[in-house]
Amino acid sequence: MTDSRSPGGAGRYGEDLFAPEHPREAERVDAAALVYDPFTTHRLRALGAGRGGRCLEAGAGTGTVARWLLEEAGAREVVALDRDTEALAARGGRGLRVLRADLTDERLRPGTFDLIHARFVLMHLPDRRRIVSRLAGWLNPGGVLVLGDAVELPDTRDTSSAYRRTMDAMWRALRTTIGTDISGVPAYPRFLREEGLREVAGEVCCPPLVAGGPLARFWSGTWSRMRPELTATGLVDAGVVDRAVAYLDSPALAEIGPGMAMAWGRRA
């Protein structure tokens, strides 16, 4: 692996920033899942996910969507793929196949699926266009590929607040350390169409950012863990980060936080 701070970002999400063995990492990830899972599962249900099919949950995290597919959507089998599977193994169940693997590994051959879902995964990976092509190639006829990644709706008239400066520093730090890039997320529907998928569409959801709520806890935990990387950008100092974290728990909080864009398409 190359230096995680090399130009363009060549690090790893779980090795260079958010180590899975951190005592509060699962809690941080689950805070985001609590907010985004209802949007994800609503869309998956509308697309007919599960219903006796074989599903791939790529970048499965703590397994909340994988378990929903089995327990609520009626999937026959769910392959929960991640580079670290400790949390998945601890919460396993019937029909859940835990696969420790790297989605960027060209040797990976997990089989074919009726549903493939990847949320907050591709934005952190290099050559994501190539990965979209590989994922589409793993679909069974009639199978659906659903991609979800972050999008930003910044208040361009308030660029100097501690919140905005810290959020901007976070995106720069993520790009510098591990190569995260959300600028290409709006192109996902076009990628799916280029892969020959049909019924391609997309939507954006922005869950409420409420003081002390799960999404605020997620960002607070994220920024607290990233303090050295945030200040290294030169966009913020420790005092700015402190004010931004305090703001997330303040009655004065009034922001549209980063949302999630989902795009999907079906194999003919």
Backbone hydrogen bonds, N-H to C=O, Kabsch-Sander energy under -0.5 kcal/mol:
donor,donor_aa,acceptor,acceptor_aa,energy
6,S,3,D,-1.8
9,G,6,S,-2.3
10,A,177,T,-0.7
11,G,4,S,-0.5
11,G,177,T,-1.2
15,E,12,R,-0.5
16,D,12,R,-2.8
17,L,12,R,-0.6
17,L,13,Y,-1.1
18,F,13,Y,-2.7
19,A,17,L,-0.6
22,H,19,A,-1.8
25,E,22,H,-1.8
26,A,22,H,-0.5
28,R,24,R,-2.1
29,V,25,E,-2.6
30,D,26,A,-2.6
31,A,27,E,-1.6
32,A,28,R,-1.3
33,A,29,V,-2.2
34,L,30,D,-2.4
35,V,31,A,-0.9
35,V,32,A,-0.6
36,Y,32,A,-2.8
37,D,33,A,-2.7
40,T,36,Y,-2.4
41,T,37,D,-3.4
42,H,38,P,-1.7
43,R,39,F,-1.9
44,L,40,T,-2.7
45,R,41,T,-2.6
46,A,42,H,-2.0
47,L,43,R,-1.6
48,G,45,R,-1.6
49,A,44,L,-2.8
51,R,49,A,-0.6
51,R,73,A,-2.7
52,G,74,G,-3.1
53,G,50,G,-1.5
55,C,77,E,-2.7
56,L,115,L,-2.5
57,E,55,C,-0.5
57,E,79,V,-2.8
58,A,56,L,-0.8
58,A,117,H,-2.6
59,G,81,L,-2.0
60,A,57,E,-0.5
60,A,81,L,-2.2
63,G,60,A,-2.4
67,R,63,G,-2.3
68,W,64,T,-1.7
69,L,65,V,-2.4
70,L,66,A,-1.5
71,E,67,R,-3.3
72,E,68,W,-2.7
73,A,68,W,-2.1
75,A,69,L,-2.8
76,R,53,G,-2.1
77,E,53,G,-1.6
78,V,95,G,-2.5
79,V,55,C,-3.2
80,A,78,V,-0.8
80,A,97,R,-2.5
81,L,57,E,-2.3
81,L,79,V,-0.8
82,D,99,L,-1.8
89,A,85,T,-2.8
90,A,86,E,-1.8
91,R,87,A,-0.8
91,R,88,L,-0.7
92,G,89,A,-1.0
96,L,93,G,-1.9
97,R,78,V,-3.0
97,R,95,G,-0.6
98,V,96,L,-0.6
99,L,80,A,-2.6
99,L,97,R,-0.5
100,R,98,V,-0.5
101,A,82,D,-1.8
101,A,99,L,-0.9
103,L,101,A,-0.5
105,D,102,D,-2.1
106,E,104,T,-0.6
108,L,105,D,-1.9
113,F,138,W,-2.5
114,D,54,R,-3.1
115,L,54,R,-1.3
116,I,144,V,-2.5
117,H,56,L,-2.8
118,A,146,V,-2.1
119,R,58,A,-0.7
120,F,148,G,-3.2
121,V,148,G,-0.5
124,H,121,V,-1.8
125,L,122,L,-1.8
128,R,125,L,-0.5
130,R,127,D,-0.6
131,I,127,D,-1.4
132,V,128,R,-2.3
133,S,129,R,-1.6
134,R,130,R,-2.0
135,L,131,I,-2.8
136,A,132,V,-2.6
137,G,133,S,-1.7
138,W,134,R,-0.7
138,W,135,L,-1.3
139,L,136,A,-1.4
140,N,113,F,-3.3
142,G,267,R,-1.6
143,G,140,N,-2.8
144,V,114,D,-2.1
145,L,265,G,-2.5
146,V,116,I,-3.0
147,L,263,A,-2.9
148,G,118,A,-2.6
149,D,261,A,-2.1
151,V,259,G,-1.9
156,T,154,P,-1.1
158,D,155,D,-1.7
165,R,161,S,-2.7
166,T,162,A,-2.2
167,M,163,Y,-2.6
168,D,164,R,-2.6
169,A,165,R,-2.2
170,M,166,T,-2.2
171,W,167,M,-2.1
172,R,168,D,-2.1
173,A,169,A,-2.8
174,L,170,M,-2.9
175,R,171,W,-2.0
176,T,172,R,-2.5
177,T,173,A,-2.6
178,I,174,L,-2.1
179,G,174,L,-0.9
179,G,175,R,-0.8
180,T,174,L,-1.5
181,D,123,M,-2.3
185,V,182,I,-1.3
187,A,184,G,-1.7
188,Y,185,V,-2.1
191,F,187,A,-2.2
192,L,188,Y,-2.4
193,R,189,P,-2.2
194,E,190,R,-2.6
195,E,191,F,-1.2
196,G,193,R,-1.9
197,L,192,L,-1.9
198,R,266,R,-3.2
201,A,264,W,-1.8
203,E,262,M,-2.3
205,C,260,M,-2.5
209,L,255,E,-0.5
210,V,208,P,-1.0
212,G,248,L,-2.0
213,G,210,V,-2.7
217,R,213,G,-2.5
218,F,214,P,-2.0
219,W,215,L,-2.2
220,S,216,A,-2.5
221,G,217,R,-2.7
222,T,218,F,-2.4
223,W,219,W,-2.9
224,S,220,S,-2.3
225,R,221,G,-2.0
226,M,222,T,-1.5
227,R,224,S,-0.8
230,L,226,M,-2.9
231,T,227,R,-2.4
232,A,228,P,-1.5
233,T,229,E,-0.7
233,T,230,L,-1.0
234,G,231,T,-1.3
235,L,230,L,-0.5
236,V,230,L,-0.5
241,V,237,D,-2.0
242,D,238,A,-2.4
243,R,239,G,-2.2
244,A,240,V,-2.3
245,V,241,V,-2.6
246,A,242,D,-2.3
247,Y,243,R,-2.0
248,L,244,A,-1.3
249,D,246,A,-1.4
250,S,247,Y,-1.7
253,L,250,S,-1.9
257,G,255,E,-0.8
259,G,151,V,-2.3
260,M,205,C,-2.8
261,A,149,D,-3.0
262,M,203,E,-3.0
262,M,260,M,-0.5
263,A,147,L,-2.5
264,W,201,A,-2.4
265,G,145,L,-1.5
266,R,198,R,-3.2
267,R,143,G,-3.2
